């Protein structure tokens, strides 16, 4: 049983040594720049090792004067030959390994398309050659996002072929390698071209709505809904196309001698009318964060209704895909509403604590902690102070001939 165990250990050790040798040989073969020289090194190494094992081995087994005076010099020569064969390679490998700590190694970077030629041709106004240069790179890198977008941009903005640009965007979206950010960026650019170049609001709206269809419940879809809520109106696009004549109103001719100066009423000065407009806009676009925030501030500052303002801010905060920076901003506004409007210190503290709970180690949490520490002083400053009655002054004080007499 003991002999069997020793035999198994011997087999395992030799198999491990053989596996390590095979891995090392394969590694050297793959990384070698001159494989013919590497083969010759292996041949000379095998011959040298064979001489040491079968030539010098029996000589050292006797261990007499002959082995000492003959075997040791030959062993030294054999070791020197091995050093001459492998020492430069080992030193080079060690130096390369140390160099990777500073230069990142000799691994080749991932291949990328060369788009500088197409960009240079585009700057020169040679758009057909620029398109041909991009197509040449797409033949090698068919799924490259930047190359596809450069092609669509040249087609839309330089060649004024929006249909071809839309086809290029569609081809780009069909690739399985596209990320949600790339999909949203491509459709946003297509919507921008429809608005700016063609004045086609329905096509731009369809492109933005498609982001929500392809990427439901994502931050990209949330941002697309915000963009939809503030899309350029059709009337403005029509005016841009038709260029209507602007009539400047005529000022009063005798403005300096009028009995009363004309009153200038700013646009949207009526808070009730502005509130109706905001509510009507939210009925059409309930996900418009900017409009809902403006309505909340209008409720708080103009109507002194902090309860309605807090309700609108809570709707903004409860959105599942809202950016964290926006949520922090709305929670700070909610705390201000409770401090200045409702007079509820517990609600203000709760709003600031929600900021801390979002990211306890973030800078917004540190700012919220400082605001929490200053909250008692703010409440103390808002309390009415003690009043001291003053004696009424003499109405004829300035008409008396001498200084006032003290009692």
PyMOL commands that set and color helices and strands:
alter all, ss='L'
color gray80, all
select helices_A, chain A and resi 2-31+35-62+65-103+116-123+127-140+145-158+162-173+180-196+201-214+219-229+234-242+255-257+271-284+289-301+306-317+324-342+345-358+363-382+397-399
alter helices_A, ss='H'
color red, helices_A
deselect
rebuild
show_as cartoon
